[in-house]
Amino acid sequence: MNRHTNKTHCNTVSSLLVIVMLALPAFAQNGKVLVLNPPGSIYTTASGVNSSGITVGAFEFSGQPLQGFAYLPANREYRPIQYPGATYTIALSVNDINTVVGTFANSDGIAHGFLLDHGKYLQYDVGSSGTVIQGINKAGDFSGTSGSNGDYQGFVSIGGVVTTFTVNGLVTNAYAINSSGDTVGFFINQSATAFHGFVRDGSGKTKQIDYPGSLSTACTGINDKGVITGFYEDANNNDHGFILINGKFKTLAAPYIAGINNRGAIVGSFTGNNGQTYGFLRLP
């Protein structure tokens, strides 16, 4: 590449960056927010972050299926995560020893859970109708959801012992688990018109969580300090992210918060003014 071509290339990249930044909401232009979008992706979500800032999620190239990624902040590198032979792969959480969990499907059309540890993939299923592993803690205990066709239950695997559960006998999704074995997620109400957040402690005791005045609330993350993240739908059907600390809610500008690490870094997703979905990492 000659100097003129290189200069033209740099100017083009700079112009594209300006266009992208102008297309993003104001909160995403904050210096503490890193917008995540692998080069060429038309759709990106960020779902989990560990204490080193390694972030996982999923992205899509035009005409191709979803695949997972891990973003390494130390060298600003995206690494693809694709379960061998899968029709799609979604990475959902990563712990402090860099074990990644998520879900994939292959030719059978059924969602399967997976763990990725030191470059080795392991399929993991709870039952036979579908599994998504959504959270993993430092010890390697994990949480998720099993089932299909609107009939879902949460599960936790603690010390290798799997426990399935529902909240009030209703459709339940379990998202995240911390080192105390506390699990968060949401359940759908009896009339299937709204959903409610919950936290379930290691003994199995469950507490319902609702953002004040919200139509629906979902909890999506919990760290070892017990700080909970999630999102809610207000009376005008608009989504907002939130943090719940010591029983007090704080609304965030981003509409969807997916998780939080032990240092207070937050990940989630938003739609830019250009209509494209981006992931983000908000540093503490």
C-alpha positions as CSV (number, residue, x, y, z in Angstrom):
1,M,0.0,0.0,0.0
2,N,1.6,3.3,-1.0
3,R,1.5,6.5,1.1
4,H,-1.4,8.1,-0.8
5,T,-3.5,4.9,-0.6
6,N,-2.8,4.6,3.1
7,K,-3.8,8.2,3.7
8,T,-7.0,7.7,1.8
9,H,-7.7,4.6,3.8
10,C,-7.1,6.4,7.1
11,N,-9.4,9.3,6.0
12,T,-12.1,6.8,5.1
13,V,-11.9,5.0,8.4
14,S,-12.0,8.3,10.3
15,S,-15.1,9.4,8.3
16,L,-16.8,6.1,9.2
17,L,-16.0,6.5,12.8
18,V,-17.5,10.0,12.8
19,I,-20.6,8.6,11.1
20,V,-20.9,5.8,13.7
21,M,-20.4,8.2,16.6
22,L,-23.1,10.6,15.3
23,A,-25.5,7.6,15.0
24,L,-25.1,6.6,18.6
25,P,-27.0,7.9,21.6
26,A,-25.3,10.4,23.9
27,F,-24.6,7.9,26.6
28,A,-22.5,5.8,24.2
29,Q,-20.3,8.7,23.5
30,N,-19.2,8.9,27.1
31,G,-15.5,8.4,27.6
32,K,-16.2,5.5,30.0
33,V,-18.3,3.6,27.5
34,L,-16.7,1.3,24.9
35,V,-19.0,0.5,21.9
36,L,-18.5,-3.1,20.9
37,N,-19.1,-4.0,17.2
38,P,-16.7,-6.4,15.4
39,P,-15.6,-4.9,12.1
40,G,-18.2,-5.6,9.4
41,S,-20.9,-6.7,11.9
42,I,-24.5,-5.6,11.3
43,Y,-25.7,-6.6,14.7
44,T,-23.8,-7.0,18.0
45,T,-24.9,-7.8,21.6
46,A,-22.7,-7.9,24.7
47,S,-23.8,-10.3,27.5
48,G,-21.1,-10.9,30.1
49,V,-17.9,-9.4,31.5
50,N,-15.3,-10.8,33.9
51,S,-13.1,-8.9,36.4
52,S,-10.4,-8.5,33.7
53,G,-12.9,-6.7,31.4
54,I,-13.0,-9.6,28.9
55,T,-16.5,-9.3,27.4
56,V,-18.5,-11.9,25.5
57,G,-21.5,-11.6,23.3
58,A,-22.7,-12.4,19.8
59,F,-22.5,-10.7,16.4
60,E,-23.7,-11.2,12.8
61,F,-22.3,-10.6,9.4
62,S,-24.8,-9.9,6.6
63,G,-26.3,-13.1,5.3
64,Q,-24.5,-15.2,8.0
65,P,-25.8,-16.8,11.3
66,L,-25.0,-15.4,14.7
67,Q,-21.6,-16.3,16.2
68,G,-20.2,-15.6,19.6
69,F,-17.2,-13.4,20.4
70,A,-14.8,-12.6,23.2
71,Y,-13.4,-9.0,23.3
72,L,-10.0,-8.8,24.9
73,P,-9.5,-5.2,26.1
74,A,-5.7,-5.5,26.7
75,N,-5.0,-5.6,23.0
76,R,-8.5,-4.5,21.7
77,E,-9.0,-7.8,19.9
78,Y,-12.2,-9.7,19.0
79,R,-12.0,-13.5,19.0
80,P,-14.8,-15.5,17.4
81,I,-16.5,-18.2,19.4
82,Q,-18.2,-20.8,17.2
83,Y,-19.2,-24.2,18.5
84,P,-18.0,-26.8,15.9
85,G,-20.6,-27.6,13.3
86,A,-23.2,-25.2,14.9
87,T,-25.8,-23.3,12.9
88,Y,-25.4,-20.4,15.4
89,T,-23.5,-19.8,18.6
90,I,-24.2,-17.2,21.3
91,A,-21.7,-16.5,24.1
92,L,-23.5,-15.3,27.2
93,S,-21.1,-15.2,30.2
94,V,-17.4,-15.5,31.2
95,N,-15.9,-16.0,34.6
96,D,-12.6,-14.9,36.0
97,I,-10.7,-18.0,34.8
98,N,-12.0,-17.2,31.3
99,T,-14.5,-20.1,31.0
100,V,-17.2,-19.0,28.5
101,V,-20.8,-20.3,28.5
102,G,-23.6,-19.9,26.1
103,T,-25.9,-21.7,23.7
104,F,-25.8,-23.1,20.2
105,A,-27.9,-25.2,17.8
106,N,-26.9,-27.7,15.2
107,S,-28.8,-29.7,12.6
108,D,-31.3,-31.0,15.2
109,G,-32.7,-27.5,15.6
110,I,-32.5,-27.8,19.4
111,A,-30.7,-25.2,21.6
112,H,-27.8,-26.8,23.6
113,G,-25.7,-25.3,26.3
114,F,-22.0,-25.2,26.0
115,L,-18.9,-24.4,28.1
116,L,-15.6,-23.3,26.5
117,D,-12.6,-23.9,28.7
118,H,-9.0,-23.5,27.5
119,G,-10.1,-23.9,23.9
120,K,-12.2,-27.0,24.4
121,Y,-15.9,-27.0,23.9
122,L,-18.3,-29.1,26.0
123,Q,-22.0,-29.6,25.1
124,Y,-24.2,-29.5,28.2
125,D,-27.9,-30.3,28.3
126,V,-30.5,-30.2,31.0
127,G,-33.3,-32.5,29.7
128,S,-33.7,-33.0,25.9
129,S,-35.9,-30.1,24.8
130,G,-33.5,-27.2,25.0
131,T,-30.8,-25.6,27.2
132,V,-29.2,-22.2,27.5
133,I,-26.4,-21.6,30.0
134,Q,-26.6,-17.9,30.9
135,G,-24.3,-17.3,33.8
136,I,-21.1,-18.8,35.5
137,N,-19.3,-17.8,38.7
138,K,-15.7,-18.0,39.7
139,A,-16.0,-21.5,41.0
140,G,-17.5,-22.8,37.7
141,D,-21.0,-23.1,39.0
142,F,-23.5,-22.0,36.4
143,S,-27.1,-21.1,35.8
144,G,-29.5,-21.1,32.9
145,T,-32.8,-22.1,31.4
146,S,-34.1,-25.3,30.0
147,G,-37.3,-26.2,28.0
148,S,-39.0,-25.1,24.8
149,N,-42.2,-23.8,23.2
150,G,-43.0,-21.4,26.1
151,D,-42.5,-24.0,28.8
152,Y,-39.2,-23.0,30.5
153,Q,-37.7,-23.5,33.9
154,G,-34.5,-22.2,35.5
155,F,-31.6,-24.4,36.7
156,V,-28.4,-24.1,38.6
157,S,-25.5,-26.4,38.6
158,I,-23.6,-26.0,41.9
159,G,-20.7,-28.3,42.6
160,G,-21.9,-30.5,39.7
161,V,-25.4,-30.9,41.3
162,V,-28.2,-29.7,39.0
163,T,-31.4,-28.2,40.5
164,T,-34.3,-27.1,38.3
165,F,-36.8,-24.6,39.6
166,T,-39.7,-22.3,38.7
167,V,-40.9,-19.2,40.6
168,N,-44.5,-19.7,41.7
169,G,-44.8,-22.6,39.3
170,L,-44.6,-20.2,36.3
171,V,-42.4,-19.9,33.3
172,T,-38.9,-19.0,34.6
173,N,-35.6,-17.9,33.1
174,A,-32.4,-17.9,35.2
175,Y,-29.8,-15.5,34.0
176,A,-26.8,-15.1,36.4
177,I,-25.2,-16.6,39.4
178,N,-22.7,-15.2,41.9
179,S,-20.1,-16.9,44.2
180,S,-22.7,-17.2,47.0
181,G,-25.0,-19.2,44.7
182,D,-27.5,-16.4,44.4
183,T,-29.3,-16.5,41.0
184,V,-31.3,-13.8,39.3
185,G,-33.7,-13.9,36.3
186,F,-37.4,-13.3,35.6
187,F,-40.7,-15.2,35.5
188,I,-43.8,-14.6,33.5
189,N,-47.1,-13.8,35.4
190,Q,-50.1,-16.1,35.4
191,S,-51.9,-14.2,32.6
192,A,-48.6,-14.1,30.5
193,T,-49.0,-10.3,30.2
194,A,-45.9,-9.2,32.1
195,F,-42.7,-10.5,33.7
196,H,-41.1,-10.0,37.1
197,G,-37.5,-10.1,38.3
198,F,-36.4,-12.4,41.0
199,V,-33.3,-13.3,43.1
200,R,-33.0,-16.8,44.4
201,D,-30.5,-17.5,47.2
202,G,-28.4,-20.6,47.6
203,S,-31.0,-22.2,49.9
204,G,-33.7,-21.8,47.3
205,K,-35.6,-18.9,48.8
206,T,-36.9,-16.6,46.2
207,K,-37.7,-12.8,46.3
208,Q,-39.6,-11.0,43.6
209,I,-38.1,-7.8,42.2
210,D,-40.1,-5.1,40.4
211,Y,-38.9,-1.6,39.5
212,P,-41.4,0.8,41.1
213,G,-44.2,1.7,38.7
214,S,-42.9,-0.6,35.9
215,L,-45.1,-2.8,33.6
216,S,-42.4,-5.5,33.6
217,T,-39.0,-6.1,35.2
218,A,-36.2,-8.5,34.4
219,C,-33.0,-9.1,36.4
220,T,-30.0,-10.1,34.2
221,G,-26.9,-9.9,36.4
222,I,-25.6,-10.2,39.9
223,N,-22.0,-9.8,41.2
224,D,-20.3,-11.1,44.3
225,K,-21.3,-7.9,46.2
226,G,-25.0,-8.6,45.5
227,V,-25.4,-5.7,43.1
228,I,-28.1,-6.6,40.6
229,T,-28.6,-5.3,37.0
230,G,-31.6,-5.6,34.7
231,F,-34.1,-3.7,32.7
232,Y,-37.7,-2.6,33.0
233,E,-40.6,-1.4,30.9
234,D,-42.2,1.8,31.9
235,A,-45.8,2.9,31.6
236,N,-45.1,4.2,28.0
237,N,-43.6,0.8,27.0
238,N,-40.1,2.2,26.9
239,D,-37.2,0.0,28.2
240,H,-34.6,1.2,30.7
241,G,-31.6,-0.4,32.3
242,F,-31.2,-0.4,36.0
243,I,-28.8,-1.2,38.9
244,L,-30.1,-2.4,42.3
245,I,-27.8,-1.7,45.2
246,N,-28.8,-2.4,48.8
247,G,-32.5,-2.2,47.8
248,K,-32.2,1.1,46.0
249,F,-32.8,1.3,42.2
250,K,-30.8,3.5,39.8
251,T,-32.0,4.0,36.3
252,L,-29.3,3.9,33.5
253,A,-29.5,5.6,30.1
254,A,-28.9,2.3,28.2
255,P,-32.2,0.4,27.5
256,Y,-30.8,-3.1,28.1
257,I,-28.2,-4.1,30.8
258,A,-27.0,-7.7,30.5
259,G,-24.5,-8.1,33.4
260,I,-22.0,-6.6,35.9
261,N,-18.6,-7.8,37.1
262,N,-17.1,-7.5,40.6
263,R,-15.5,-4.2,39.8
264,G,-18.8,-2.6,38.7
265,A,-18.2,-2.7,34.9
266,I,-21.5,-3.2,33.1
267,V,-22.3,-4.7,29.7
268,G,-25.4,-4.5,27.6
269,S,-26.8,-3.5,24.2
270,F,-28.6,-0.6,22.6
271,T,-29.9,0.5,19.2
272,G,-28.1,3.4,17.5
273,N,-29.9,6.2,15.8
274,N,-29.0,4.4,12.5
275,G,-31.2,1.4,13.6
276,Q,-28.2,-0.9,14.2
277,T,-27.8,-2.8,17.5
278,Y,-24.5,-2.4,19.3
279,G,-23.0,-4.0,22.4
280,F,-21.2,-1.8,25.0
281,L,-18.9,-2.1,28.0
282,R,-19.3,0.7,30.6
283,L,-16.3,1.0,32.8
284,P,-16.7,2.0,36.5
